[in-house]
Amino acid sequence: MILDELAELTRKRIEKNKREKSPEVLRNEALAMAEKEKANGGFTFPFENALNKKGLSIISEVKKASPSKGIIAEEFPYLEIAKEYEASGADAISCLTEPDRFKGSDEYLITIAKEVKIPVLRKDFTVDPYMIYQAKVMGASAVLLIAAILSDDELKEYFSIADSLGLSCLFEAHDAEEVKRCLAAGARIVGVNNRNLKDFTVDIENSIRLRGLVPDDIIFVSESGIMVPDDVKRLRENKTDAVLIGEMLMRSSDKSGLIHELKHEK
Ligand SMILES: O=C(O)c1ccccc1NCC(=O)[C@H](O)[C@H](O)COP(=O)(O)O
């Protein structure tokens, strides 16, 4: 399955990263940042706060390419795109850092997090605690934990590391079993992926079906395959707290107008 391939590619990339910066050095940098925040009033978990606001929140993704679609944006002024998302009322940004199949980059995240005020999610295939410390040092506010590639123990351990650094976790599930595993691990944010990773078909009904499994005090996010404004309307009517949108926004010639329409559509 594609996720196994992505997890394997990521493990190799992170092993290389570890040779460039040791886990100990990286961890100390991340802990120093966390300590500083604690001393300055404590963690604020901006990603969760952004999704907890009244009304539907929008996580806008900066996405150049994907395994299912190949190149989505030939031109990719990622910082301009992120700034446009922010200026248009997006609540958070999702930044893909996976380089091989999504043409993402750590540099994109570092630059965006420095230049925008809204929180940034590191959208990557977290398979090693090292990646959580990296996310902190890069300036991210949240990391992605995909239930399909992590064991129950890893979900709990990675959540605890992220939490201790003031990072939120978007737990990603594809089916009912994975939703239950995310909740058992303590998830405060559960995202249901609408993309079937076996055949790449998308169906927002996956989020609709699984919504009832997530208690109201947990943030519920619908991810992927949101292709037209009516999809957002349907999800909003089904008590979705936030939507994560990549391709629809990246292909739009009027990102600002589209975000405005999605935010205000009733
Ligand atoms: O987008 C893909 O083709 C994909 C394939 C395999 C694993 C993950 C994939 N996408 C990850 C994402 O984070 C999406 O970019 C995100 O949910 C937005 O999806 P979309 O709105 O459909 O671009």
Ligand as a Chemical Component Dictionary entry (heavy atoms), coordinates in Angstrom:
data_LIG
# 
_chem_comp.id                   LIG 
_chem_comp.type                 NON-POLYMER 
_chem_comp.pdbx_formal_charge   0 
_chem_comp.three_letter_code    LIG 
# 
loop_
_chem_comp_atom.comp_id 
_chem_comp_atom.atom_id 
_chem_comp_atom.alt_atom_id 
_chem_comp_atom.type_symbol 
_chem_comp_atom.charge 
_chem_comp_atom.model_Cartn_x 
_chem_comp_atom.model_Cartn_y 
_chem_comp_atom.model_Cartn_z 
_chem_comp_atom.pdbx_ordinal 
LIG O1  O1  O 0 -2.930 13.343 -1.758 1  
LIG C1  C1  C 0 -2.585 12.176 -2.009 2  
LIG O2  O2  O 0 -2.556 11.690 -3.166 3  
LIG C2  C2  C 0 -2.154 11.257 -0.905 4  
LIG C3  C3  C 0 -1.771 9.964  -1.217 5  
LIG C4  C4  C 0 -1.320 9.123  -0.235 6  
LIG C5  C5  C 0 -1.259 9.537  1.078  7  
LIG C6  C6  C 0 -1.647 10.830 1.409  8  
LIG C7  C7  C 0 -2.091 11.689 0.422  9  
LIG N1  N1  N 0 -2.444 12.979 0.731  10 
LIG C8  C8  C 0 -2.118 13.550 1.987  11 
LIG C9  C9  C 0 -2.732 14.788 2.339  12 
LIG O3  O3  O 0 -2.363 15.292 3.343  13 
LIG C10 C10 C 0 -3.667 15.554 1.474  14 
LIG O4  O4  O 0 -2.814 16.358 0.743  15 
LIG C11 C11 C 0 -4.643 16.413 2.251  16 
LIG O5  O5  O 0 -5.461 15.642 3.041  17 
LIG C12 C12 C 0 -5.471 17.272 1.290  18 
LIG O6  O6  O 0 -6.120 16.467 0.352  19 
LIG P1  P1  P 0 -6.790 17.100 -0.950 20 
LIG O7  O7  O 0 -7.694 18.206 -0.497 21 
LIG O8  O8  O 0 -7.534 15.986 -1.577 22 
LIG O9  O9  O 0 -5.706 17.618 -1.818 23 
# 
loop_
_chem_comp_bond.comp_id 
_chem_comp_bond.atom_id_1 
_chem_comp_bond.atom_id_2 
_chem_comp_bond.value_order 
_chem_comp_bond.pdbx_ordinal 
LIG O1  C1  DOUB 1  
LIG C1  O2  SING 2  
LIG C1  C2  SING 3  
LIG C2  C3  SING 4  
LIG C2  C7  DOUB 5  
LIG C3  C4  DOUB 6  
LIG C4  C5  SING 7  
LIG C5  C6  DOUB 8  
LIG C6  C7  SING 9  
LIG C7  N1  SING 10 
LIG N1  C8  SING 11 
LIG C8  C9  SING 12 
LIG C9  O3  DOUB 13 
LIG C9  C10 SING 14 
LIG C10 O4  SING 15 
LIG C10 C11 SING 16 
LIG C11 O5  SING 17 
LIG C11 C12 SING 18 
LIG C12 O6  SING 19 
LIG O6  P1  SING 20 
LIG P1  O7  DOUB 21 
LIG P1  O8  SING 22 
LIG P1  O9  SING 23 
# 
